[in-house]
Amino acid sequence: MTVIERARGQEDLVRKFAAAARAAQLYAPRHPIVTRSITALCDALAVIHAASPSIAIGIVGDNLVVGDLPVARATENFGELMRRLQQAGVERVVIDRGVAADELIALVEALSRGDAAAVAQVEHQAHVRVGRLQIDDKVDAPGDMEAFKRLYHDSVGVAEALWDSAAVEGMPDPNAARSMVDSLAQAVAQNRTALLALTALKNYDNYTFTHMVNVSILTMGQARGLGIDGALLREFGLAALMHDIGKVRTPAEILNKPEKLTDGEFEILKRHTVEGAEILRNTPEIPALAPVVAFEHHLRADGTGYPSNVARSSLNLATTLCGISDVYDAMRSQRIYQEAFATDRILAVLQRNDGQQFDQHLVRRFAQLVGIFPAGNVVRLNSGELAVVIQTYAPDPYRPRVRVMVTPDGTRVPCEVDINLWEDERGRTIHTPVDPSTVDFDALSQL
């Protein structure tokens, strides 16, 4: 097996391993989706075991290593599998040739539970060996950014599983969806700023699933700002999560086409609103609000949008909040066929046609919620300093509260200084946003 073939094999193994652990987290051990994911994992292992009697998957420093090759960070599911191993306190897994499906089910179920007791039951199986490590710095404080990051990434994994179940079985798993939205709703209540900042994380490979989660969070953030809470807030979040579920029936060549769609292809794409409503109406225990939002989320207040020839005297509030979130998240995300837009440009789109497409009161509230420079953004001030936006300022979205991190000459400040730009005596303003990947500090850790 060549190095290139080995690299492809290891990437496939990481993908199948993460998918199996995710399925085990959501479904019973003998559920068809778990069975299919274990079969796929067995197939990936068979390719590797054909050339080697065993394969080790482990964490070395900040790297995930399969065999003797580190997995590239850009590889899909790299982060998800590494998080699952770390959360379960696992440093190394060795899988020998001849491993049985039951052994793999026990392994992925233990990883999905993420506790030491579950791992202890499988660490000495005939063909599976698990090496554990003591994690001393795992943080589970309710308001801690690391906890929010884990919740966010786990939610993206659940969204993918919901999409898969809708595609394969014709309906998403309502229990998994509700459980995920309950956790997100609680996090929105604890620290809305921190969770909204996480929606700006870039993961172009998983756009479909991050978009589902982002629209849910952004919709709940808006709804909570309007005083909506409790069960109704969760219904808003669930409806927003499922707003695009009808796209599971859209042909992949249309859904993933990098060029502009033809008129005929666009007509096919537009069916996802009707098909999403149909899927959700036929899914037990899904609130009635969800199919309404799936059907309406591309309709506009002035009667434009689609489905065509649908008259509404007014749109459901959840539909309007979801529509604003949908446009915002889609436009700020870089895609193969689209550069990411700045927030002020997105807000201009939400206000176009003299503000007739969206309720302008809700658009103004949304601008106050996310700010022109959302929390977690890195910005350069007109003074030359680098800062992190830590809180938006509703009366003036252009002048948020920031934390100065780097001086004009490029040195880290010895003690971070918080500045309210709307009242700064030195008259400092934001000059330009800065790509967070170009700085040597974690902006989100400042929230």
C-alpha positions as CSV (number, residue, x, y, z in Angstrom):
1,M,0.0,0.0,0.0
2,T,1.5,3.4,-1.0
3,V,1.7,6.4,1.3
4,I,-1.2,8.1,-0.6
5,E,-3.3,4.9,-0.3
6,R,-2.6,4.7,3.4
7,A,-3.5,8.4,3.9
8,R,-6.8,7.9,2.1
9,G,-7.4,4.7,4.2
10,Q,-6.8,6.5,7.5
11,E,-9.0,9.5,6.5
12,D,-11.8,7.1,5.7
13,L,-11.3,5.3,9.0
14,V,-11.5,8.6,10.9
15,R,-14.7,9.5,9.1
16,K,-16.3,6.1,9.7
17,F,-15.2,5.9,13.3
18,A,-16.6,9.3,14.1
19,A,-19.9,8.5,12.3
20,A,-20.3,5.3,14.3
21,A,-19.6,6.9,17.6
22,R,-22.1,9.6,16.7
23,A,-24.8,7.1,15.8
24,A,-24.2,5.1,19.0
25,Q,-24.8,8.3,20.9
26,L,-28.2,8.8,19.3
27,Y,-29.6,5.3,18.8
28,A,-29.9,2.0,20.5
29,P,-27.1,-0.5,19.8
30,R,-29.1,-2.6,17.3
31,H,-30.7,0.4,15.6
32,P,-30.4,0.1,11.7
33,I,-28.4,3.3,11.6
34,V,-25.9,2.0,14.1
35,T,-25.7,-1.3,12.3
36,R,-25.0,0.5,9.0
37,S,-22.3,2.7,10.6
38,I,-20.6,-0.3,12.2
39,T,-20.6,-2.1,8.8
40,A,-19.0,0.9,7.2
41,L,-16.4,1.0,10.0
42,C,-15.7,-2.7,9.5
43,D,-15.2,-2.1,5.8
44,A,-12.7,0.7,6.5
45,L,-10.8,-1.4,8.9
46,A,-10.7,-4.3,6.5
47,V,-8.8,-2.2,4.0
48,I,-6.2,-1.3,6.6
49,H,-6.0,-4.8,8.1
50,A,-5.3,-6.2,4.7
51,A,-1.9,-4.6,4.9
52,S,-1.3,-4.6,8.7
53,P,-2.5,-6.9,11.5
54,S,-3.5,-4.0,13.7
55,I,-4.1,-0.3,13.6
56,A,-3.6,2.3,16.4
57,I,-5.6,5.5,16.7
58,G,-4.3,7.9,19.3
59,I,-3.6,11.4,20.4
60,V,-0.1,12.7,20.4
61,G,0.1,16.3,21.6
62,D,-2.4,18.2,19.5
63,N,-2.4,15.7,16.7
64,L,-4.7,12.7,15.9
65,V,-2.5,9.9,14.6
66,V,-3.6,6.8,12.8
67,G,-0.9,4.2,12.6
68,D,2.2,6.2,12.1
69,L,0.6,9.0,10.1
70,P,-0.9,12.2,11.6
71,V,-4.3,13.0,10.2
72,A,-4.5,16.4,8.5
73,R,-6.6,18.9,10.5
74,A,-8.6,19.7,7.4
75,T,-9.8,16.2,7.3
76,E,-13.6,15.9,7.8
77,N,-14.4,14.7,11.4
78,F,-10.8,15.1,12.6
79,G,-12.0,17.4,15.4
80,E,-15.1,15.3,16.3
81,L,-13.2,12.1,16.8
82,M,-10.4,13.7,18.7
83,R,-13.0,15.4,21.0
84,R,-14.7,12.1,21.6
85,L,-11.5,10.4,22.6
86,Q,-10.5,13.2,24.9
87,Q,-13.9,13.4,26.6
88,A,-13.7,9.7,27.3
89,G,-10.2,10.0,28.6
90,V,-8.8,7.8,25.8
91,E,-5.2,8.3,24.6
92,R,-4.9,5.3,22.3
93,V,-7.1,2.7,20.7
94,V,-5.6,-0.4,19.0
95,I,-7.9,-2.5,16.8
96,D,-6.6,-5.9,15.7
97,R,-7.4,-7.9,12.6
98,G,-10.4,-10.1,13.2
99,V,-12.3,-7.6,15.3
100,A,-16.0,-8.5,15.6
101,A,-18.9,-6.1,15.1
102,D,-20.0,-6.6,18.7
103,E,-16.6,-5.4,19.9
104,L,-16.8,-2.3,17.8
105,I,-20.4,-1.6,19.0
106,A,-19.2,-1.8,22.6
107,L,-16.2,0.5,21.8
108,V,-18.2,3.2,20.0
109,E,-20.9,3.1,22.6
110,A,-18.3,3.7,25.4
111,L,-16.9,6.6,23.4
112,S,-20.3,8.1,22.8
113,R,-21.0,8.0,26.6
114,G,-17.7,9.7,27.3
115,D,-17.1,8.3,30.8
116,A,-14.3,6.3,32.4
117,A,-16.6,3.5,33.6
118,A,-17.9,2.8,30.1
119,V,-14.3,2.8,28.7
120,A,-13.1,0.4,31.5
121,Q,-15.6,-2.2,30.3
122,V,-14.1,-2.4,26.8
123,E,-10.4,-1.6,27.3
124,H,-9.3,-5.3,27.3
125,Q,-11.4,-6.9,24.6
126,A,-10.0,-9.7,22.5
127,H,-9.4,-7.4,19.5
128,V,-9.7,-4.0,21.0
129,R,-7.2,-2.4,23.4
130,V,-7.8,1.0,25.0
131,G,-5.2,3.1,26.7
132,R,-6.6,5.7,29.0
133,L,-5.2,9.0,30.2
134,Q,-6.1,11.3,33.1
135,I,-7.5,14.6,31.9
136,D,-6.9,17.2,34.6
137,D,-8.0,20.3,32.7
138,K,-11.4,19.2,31.4
139,V,-13.7,22.1,32.2
140,D,-17.5,21.7,32.6
141,A,-18.4,25.0,34.2
142,P,-21.8,26.1,32.7
143,G,-20.5,29.4,31.4
144,D,-17.1,28.3,30.3
145,M,-16.3,28.8,26.6
146,E,-14.7,25.4,26.3
147,A,-18.0,23.8,27.5
148,F,-19.9,25.9,24.9
149,K,-17.4,24.8,22.2
150,R,-18.0,21.2,23.0
151,L,-21.8,21.7,23.0
152,Y,-21.6,23.5,19.6
153,H,-19.4,20.8,17.9
154,D,-21.5,18.0,19.4
155,S,-24.7,19.7,18.1
156,V,-23.2,19.9,14.5
157,G,-22.6,16.1,14.8
158,V,-26.2,15.6,15.9
159,A,-27.4,17.7,13.0
160,E,-25.6,15.5,10.6
161,A,-27.2,12.4,12.1
162,L,-30.6,14.0,11.8
163,W,-30.0,14.8,8.2
164,D,-28.8,11.2,7.6
165,S,-31.9,9.7,9.3
166,A,-34.2,12.0,7.3
167,A,-32.5,10.9,4.1
168,V,-32.5,7.2,4.9
169,E,-35.6,6.7,6.9
170,G,-37.7,9.5,5.6
171,M,-37.8,11.4,9.0
172,P,-35.4,12.9,11.4
173,D,-35.1,11.5,15.0
174,P,-37.4,13.8,17.1
175,N,-35.9,12.7,20.4
176,A,-32.3,13.5,19.3
177,A,-33.5,16.8,17.9
178,R,-35.3,17.8,21.1
179,S,-32.4,16.8,23.3
180,M,-30.0,18.9,21.3
181,V,-32.2,22.0,21.1
182,D,-32.9,21.7,24.9
183,S,-29.1,21.9,25.5
184,L,-28.7,24.9,23.1
185,A,-31.7,26.7,24.6
186,Q,-30.2,26.3,28.1
187,A,-26.8,27.7,26.8
188,V,-28.6,30.6,25.1
189,A,-30.1,31.4,28.5
190,Q,-26.7,31.1,30.2
191,N,-24.5,33.1,27.9
192,R,-26.2,34.3,24.7
193,T,-23.1,36.3,23.6
194,A,-20.7,33.4,23.8
195,L,-23.0,31.0,21.9
196,L,-23.7,33.5,19.2
197,A,-20.0,34.0,18.8
198,L,-19.5,30.3,18.1
199,T,-21.9,30.5,15.1
200,A,-19.1,32.5,13.4
201,L,-16.7,29.5,13.5
202,K,-15.8,28.5,9.9
203,N,-16.2,24.9,8.8
204,Y,-16.8,25.0,5.1
205,D,-16.8,21.2,4.7
206,N,-19.7,20.8,7.1
207,Y,-21.6,23.9,6.0
208,T,-25.0,22.1,5.7
209,F,-24.9,21.0,9.4
210,T,-23.2,24.1,10.9
211,H,-25.9,26.1,9.0
212,M,-28.7,24.1,10.7
213,V,-27.2,24.7,14.1
214,N,-26.3,28.3,13.5
215,V,-29.8,29.2,12.3
216,S,-31.3,27.5,15.4
217,I,-29.0,29.4,17.8
218,L,-29.5,32.8,16.0
219,T,-33.3,32.3,16.0
220,M,-33.4,31.4,19.7
221,G,-31.2,34.4,20.4
222,Q,-33.6,36.7,18.7
223,A,-36.6,35.0,20.3
224,R,-35.2,35.3,23.8
225,G,-34.5,39.0,23.1
226,L,-38.2,39.3,22.5
227,G,-39.0,37.7,25.9
228,I,-39.8,34.2,24.5
229,D,-38.6,31.5,26.8
230,G,-39.3,28.0,28.0
231,A,-41.1,25.4,25.8
232,L,-41.9,28.0,23.1
233,L,-38.3,29.1,22.8
234,R,-37.3,25.4,22.3
235,E,-40.1,25.1,19.6
236,F,-38.6,28.1,17.8
237,G,-35.2,26.5,18.0
238,L,-36.4,23.1,16.8
239,A,-38.3,24.6,13.9
240,A,-35.2,26.7,12.8
241,L,-33.0,23.6,13.1
242,M,-35.2,21.7,10.7
243,H,-35.9,24.6,8.3
244,D,-33.9,23.1,5.4
245,I,-34.6,19.4,6.0
246,G,-36.5,19.1,2.7
247,K,-33.1,19.5,0.9
248,V,-32.4,15.8,1.8
249,R,-34.6,15.1,-1.3
250,T,-32.7,17.6,-3.5
251,P,-30.4,15.9,-5.9
252,A,-26.8,16.2,-4.7
253,E,-25.6,17.6,-8.1
254,I,-27.9,20.5,-7.6
255,L,-27.4,21.0,-3.9
256,N,-23.6,21.0,-4.2
257,K,-23.3,22.7,-7.6
258,P,-20.5,25.3,-7.5
259,E,-21.8,27.4,-10.3
260,K,-25.0,29.3,-10.6
261,L,-28.1,27.1,-10.9
262,T,-30.1,27.1,-14.2
263,D,-33.7,28.2,-14.0
264,G,-34.8,24.5,-14.1
265,E,-32.4,23.5,-11.3
266,F,-33.6,26.4,-9.2
267,E,-37.1,25.3,-9.6
268,I,-36.1,21.8,-8.3
269,L,-34.2,23.4,-5.3
270,K,-37.3,25.5,-4.4
271,R,-39.2,22.3,-3.8
272,H,-37.4,21.8,-0.5
273,T,-39.8,24.1,1.3
274,V,-42.8,21.9,0.5
275,E,-40.9,18.6,0.9
276,G,-39.5,19.8,4.2
277,A,-43.0,20.5,5.5
278,E,-44.1,17.1,4.3
279,I,-41.3,15.3,6.1
280,L,-41.9,17.1,9.3
281,R,-45.7,16.7,9.2
282,N,-45.1,12.9,8.9
283,T,-42.5,12.8,11.8
284,P,-44.1,11.9,15.1
285,E,-43.7,14.2,18.1
286,I,-42.4,17.1,16.0
287,P,-44.2,20.4,17.0
288,A,-46.7,21.8,14.5
289,L,-44.6,24.9,14.3
290,A,-41.7,23.1,12.5
291,P,-43.5,22.2,9.2
292,V,-44.9,25.8,9.1
293,V,-41.4,27.3,9.3
294,A,-40.0,24.8,6.8
295,F,-42.8,25.7,4.4
296,E,-42.6,29.5,4.9
297,H,-39.0,30.4,5.5
298,H,-38.4,31.6,2.0
299,L,-41.6,33.6,1.9
300,R,-41.3,37.4,2.5
301,A,-43.6,39.9,4.1
302,D,-44.2,41.7,0.7
303,G,-45.5,38.5,-0.9
304,T,-42.3,37.6,-2.8
305,G,-40.3,34.5,-2.3
306,Y,-41.4,30.9,-2.6
307,P,-43.3,28.6,-2.7
308,S,-45.0,30.5,-5.6
309,N,-48.6,31.6,-5.5
310,V,-48.8,31.3,-1.7
311,A,-50.7,34.2,0.0
312,R,-50.1,35.1,3.6
313,S,-51.6,38.1,5.3
314,S,-48.7,37.8,7.8
315,L,-45.9,35.4,8.4
316,N,-45.5,33.4,11.6
317,L,-43.0,35.1,14.0
318,A,-40.9,32.0,14.1
319,T,-40.8,32.1,10.3
320,T,-39.6,35.7,10.2
321,L,-36.9,35.2,12.8
322,C,-35.7,32.1,11.0
323,G,-35.7,33.9,7.7
324,I,-33.5,36.6,9.1
325,S,-31.1,34.1,10.6
326,D,-31.0,32.0,7.4
327,V,-30.1,35.0,5.2
328,Y,-27.5,36.3,7.7
329,D,-25.7,32.9,8.2
330,A,-25.8,32.1,4.5
331,M,-24.3,35.4,3.4
332,R,-21.6,35.5,6.1
333,S,-20.4,32.0,5.2
334,Q,-17.7,31.6,2.5
335,R,-18.8,28.9,-0.1
336,I,-17.2,27.6,-3.3
337,Y,-19.4,30.0,-5.3
338,Q,-19.6,32.9,-2.8
339,E,-17.2,35.1,-0.7
340,A,-18.3,35.9,2.8
341,F,-20.1,39.2,3.2
342,A,-19.5,41.7,6.0
343,T,-22.4,42.2,8.5
344,D,-23.2,45.8,7.3
345,R,-23.7,44.4,3.7
346,I,-25.9,41.6,5.0
347,L,-28.0,44.1,7.0
348,A,-28.4,46.2,3.8
349,V,-29.8,43.1,2.1
350,L,-32.3,42.6,4.9
351,Q,-33.4,46.2,4.5
352,R,-33.6,46.3,0.7
353,N,-36.8,46.9,-1.3
354,D,-37.5,49.7,1.2
355,G,-37.7,47.2,4.0
356,Q,-40.7,45.5,2.7
357,Q,-39.4,41.9,2.7
358,F,-38.6,41.7,6.4
359,D,-40.1,43.3,9.5
360,Q,-37.7,46.2,10.0
361,H,-38.4,46.3,13.7
362,L,-37.1,42.8,13.9
363,V,-34.1,43.6,11.6
364,R,-33.1,46.5,13.9
365,R,-33.3,44.2,16.9
366,F,-31.2,41.6,15.1
367,A,-28.6,44.3,14.3
368,Q,-28.5,45.2,18.0
369,L,-28.2,41.5,18.9
370,V,-25.2,40.6,16.6
371,G,-23.7,44.0,16.1
372,I,-22.0,45.2,13.0
373,F,-18.9,43.6,14.5
374,P,-20.2,40.6,16.4
375,A,-18.8,39.4,19.7
376,G,-15.7,37.3,19.2
377,N,-14.5,39.2,16.2
378,V,-10.9,40.4,16.0
379,V,-10.7,44.0,14.9
380,R,-8.0,46.7,14.3
381,L,-8.7,50.1,15.8
382,N,-7.9,53.4,14.2
383,S,-5.1,53.6,16.8
384,G,-3.4,50.5,15.4
385,E,-4.3,48.3,18.3
386,L,-5.7,44.8,17.9
387,A,-8.8,44.1,20.0
388,V,-11.5,41.5,20.5
389,V,-15.2,42.5,20.4
390,I,-16.6,41.2,23.7
391,Q,-20.0,42.9,23.8
392,T,-22.3,44.6,21.3
393,Y,-23.8,48.0,22.2
394,A,-27.4,48.2,21.1
395,P,-27.7,52.0,20.6
396,D,-24.7,52.0,18.3
397,P,-23.8,48.6,16.7
398,Y,-20.7,50.2,15.1
399,R,-19.2,51.0,18.6
400,P,-19.1,47.8,20.7
401,R,-17.2,47.1,23.9
402,V,-13.7,45.7,23.0
403,R,-10.7,44.2,24.8
404,V,-7.3,45.5,23.6
405,M,-4.9,42.6,23.1
406,V,-2.0,43.9,21.0
407,T,-0.4,47.4,21.0
408,P,0.2,49.3,17.7
409,D,3.8,48.1,17.5
410,G,2.7,44.5,17.6
411,T,3.4,43.5,21.2
412,R,0.9,41.9,23.6
413,V,-0.4,44.2,26.2
414,P,0.7,43.1,29.7
415,C,-2.9,43.4,31.0
416,E,-5.9,43.4,28.7
417,V,-7.9,46.7,28.7
418,D,-11.6,46.8,28.1
419,I,-12.9,49.9,26.2
420,N,-16.4,51.1,25.5
421,L,-15.9,52.5,22.1
422,W,-19.2,54.5,22.3
423,E,-17.7,56.6,25.1
424,D,-13.9,56.3,24.6
425,E,-12.1,59.6,25.5
426,R,-9.4,59.0,22.9
427,G,-12.1,58.6,20.1
428,R,-11.0,55.2,19.1
429,T,-13.1,53.4,16.5
430,I,-13.0,50.2,14.6
431,H,-10.9,50.6,11.4
432,T,-11.3,47.1,10.0
433,P,-12.0,43.5,10.9
434,V,-9.1,41.1,11.1
435,D,-8.9,37.4,10.2
436,P,-8.7,35.6,13.6
437,S,-6.4,32.9,12.0
438,T,-3.7,35.6,11.6
439,V,-3.4,36.4,15.3
440,D,-1.6,34.5,18.1
441,F,-4.4,34.5,20.6
442,D,-7.8,32.8,21.0
443,A,-10.4,35.5,20.6
444,L,-13.3,33.3,21.8
445,S,-11.6,32.7,25.1
446,Q,-12.0,36.3,25.9
447,L,-15.8,36.0,26.1
